Amino acid sequence: MHLGRIHLASGRPEKAVNHFSQAGGLFALYGDPHAEALALGNMGGPLILLGRYRKALDVCQEALHLADGDDGRYHRGIALANMGGAYMGLGLMDTALSCYSEGAQLFQQLGDHQNLVTTLANMSSILTQQGEFTRAREMQQRAESSLRRLNRTS
């Protein structure tokens, strides 16, 4: 799965998809649903970059199904955040906002400020597009606050 992240960070989303897919298959073969959920959830990001929004939604829905219980909260957050991006790409802003909101709640609970900052910034962007400037500014302020916390712990 690490190779998938490297390819994604290096601007090779197709290769990232392949590595996340291979990792997910291996985790499924060995009966580790939470690791499989993480691989599938992570696959959503590069699929979005490739414009394959429906496929991203499919793999993230499967990740949500696999990531149950408290142990799966991080995996659900990743899947929900990527679902938000896919819905955004499809122009379904209210649905995107809902997914981002659920993901942000999980990241907040987990103290995952890095993913929280990105998710809140995406929410702010949608709200700005919808003309909800007060709510957009709220999200931006929450993102900035979380970023300050992240910088203090780094």
C-alpha positions as CSV (number, residue, x, y, z in Angstrom):
1,M,0.0,0.0,0.0
2,H,3.0,2.3,0.7
3,L,3.8,2.1,-3.0
4,G,0.3,3.4,-3.9
5,R,0.9,6.5,-1.7
6,I,4.3,7.1,-3.3
7,H,2.9,6.9,-6.8
8,L,0.0,9.2,-5.8
9,A,2.4,11.7,-4.3
10,S,4.6,11.5,-7.4
11,G,1.7,12.3,-9.7
12,R,1.1,8.8,-11.1
13,P,-2.5,8.1,-10.1
14,E,-3.0,5.1,-12.4
15,K,-0.1,3.3,-10.8
16,A,-1.4,4.3,-7.4
17,V,-4.8,2.7,-8.2
18,N,-3.0,-0.5,-9.3
19,H,-1.1,-0.8,-6.1
20,F,-4.0,0.0,-3.8
21,S,-6.1,-2.6,-5.8
22,Q,-3.3,-5.2,-5.4
23,A,-3.0,-4.4,-1.6
24,G,-6.8,-4.6,-1.2
25,G,-6.9,-8.0,-2.9
26,L,-4.1,-9.4,-0.7
27,F,-5.8,-8.1,2.5
28,A,-9.0,-9.7,1.4
29,L,-7.2,-13.0,0.7
30,Y,-5.7,-13.0,4.1
31,G,-9.0,-12.0,5.8
32,D,-8.1,-8.5,7.1
33,P,-11.2,-6.4,6.3
34,H,-9.9,-3.3,8.0
35,A,-6.7,-3.2,6.0
36,E,-8.7,-4.0,2.9
37,A,-11.0,-1.1,3.7
38,L,-8.0,1.2,4.1
39,A,-6.7,0.1,0.7
40,L,-10.1,0.6,-1.0
41,G,-10.6,4.0,0.7
42,N,-7.2,5.2,-0.4
43,M,-7.9,4.0,-3.9
44,G,-10.7,6.6,-4.1
45,G,-8.3,9.6,-4.2
46,P,-6.4,8.6,-7.4
47,L,-9.6,7.4,-9.1
48,I,-11.0,11.0,-8.5
49,L,-7.9,12.5,-10.0
50,L,-8.4,10.3,-13.1
51,G,-12.1,11.5,-13.3
52,R,-13.4,8.0,-12.5
53,Y,-15.9,9.3,-9.9
54,R,-18.4,6.4,-10.1
55,K,-15.6,3.8,-9.6
56,A,-14.3,5.9,-6.7
57,L,-17.8,5.9,-5.1
58,D,-18.0,2.1,-5.6
59,V,-14.7,1.3,-3.9
60,C,-15.3,3.8,-1.1
61,Q,-18.8,2.3,-0.4
62,E,-17.2,-1.1,-0.1
63,A,-14.6,0.3,2.2
64,L,-17.4,1.7,4.4
65,H,-19.0,-1.7,4.5
66,L,-15.7,-3.3,5.6
67,A,-14.6,-0.7,8.1
68,D,-17.0,-1.4,11.0
69,G,-16.6,-0.7,14.8
70,D,-14.3,1.7,16.5
71,D,-11.2,0.2,14.8
72,G,-12.5,1.2,11.4
73,R,-13.2,4.9,12.2
74,Y,-10.1,6.1,10.4
75,H,-10.8,4.0,7.4
76,R,-14.4,5.2,7.3
77,G,-13.1,8.8,7.5
78,I,-10.8,8.3,4.5
79,A,-13.6,6.6,2.5
80,L,-16.1,9.4,3.3
81,A,-13.6,12.2,2.5
82,N,-12.9,10.5,-0.9
83,M,-16.6,10.0,-1.5
84,G,-17.0,13.8,-0.9
85,G,-14.4,14.4,-3.6
86,A,-16.2,12.1,-6.0
87,Y,-19.6,13.7,-5.4
88,M,-18.0,17.1,-5.8
89,G,-16.6,15.9,-9.2
90,L,-20.1,14.8,-10.2
91,G,-21.5,18.2,-9.2
92,L,-23.5,16.8,-6.3
93,M,-22.4,19.4,-3.8
94,D,-25.0,18.7,-1.0
95,T,-24.1,15.0,-1.0
96,A,-20.4,15.9,-1.1
97,L,-20.8,18.2,1.9
98,S,-22.6,15.5,3.8
99,C,-19.8,13.0,3.2
100,Y,-17.1,15.5,4.1
101,S,-19.0,16.4,7.3
102,E,-19.2,12.8,8.4
103,G,-15.5,12.3,7.6
104,A,-14.6,15.5,9.5
105,Q,-16.4,14.3,12.6
106,L,-14.4,11.0,12.5
107,F,-11.1,12.9,12.0
108,Q,-12.0,15.2,14.8
109,Q,-12.8,12.3,17.2
110,L,-9.5,10.6,16.2
111,G,-7.4,13.8,16.5
112,D,-6.3,13.4,12.9
113,H,-5.7,17.1,12.2
114,Q,-4.0,16.5,8.8
115,N,-7.1,14.9,7.2
116,L,-9.4,17.2,9.2
117,V,-7.7,20.3,7.7
118,T,-8.2,19.1,4.2
119,T,-11.7,17.9,4.7
120,L,-12.8,21.3,6.3
121,A,-11.1,23.2,3.5
122,N,-13.1,21.2,1.0
123,M,-16.3,21.9,2.9
124,S,-15.4,25.6,2.9
125,S,-14.9,25.5,-0.9
126,I,-18.3,23.9,-1.5
127,L,-20.0,26.4,0.9
128,T,-18.3,29.3,-0.9
129,Q,-19.6,28.0,-4.2
130,Q,-23.1,27.8,-2.8
131,G,-22.9,31.4,-1.5
132,E,-23.0,30.3,2.2
133,F,-20.1,32.6,3.1
134,T,-20.6,32.7,6.9
135,R,-20.6,28.8,7.1
136,A,-17.6,28.7,4.6
137,R,-15.7,31.1,6.9
138,E,-16.5,28.9,9.9
139,M,-15.1,25.9,8.2
140,Q,-12.0,27.8,7.1
141,Q,-11.5,29.0,10.7
142,R,-11.8,25.4,12.0
143,A,-9.3,24.3,9.4
144,E,-6.9,27.0,10.4
145,S,-7.3,26.1,14.1
146,S,-6.7,22.4,13.3
147,L,-3.6,23.3,11.2
148,R,-2.1,25.3,14.1
149,R,-2.6,22.2,16.3
150,L,-1.0,20.1,13.7
151,N,2.0,22.4,13.4
152,R,2.5,22.4,17.2
153,T,2.6,18.6,17.3
154,S,4.9,18.2,14.3
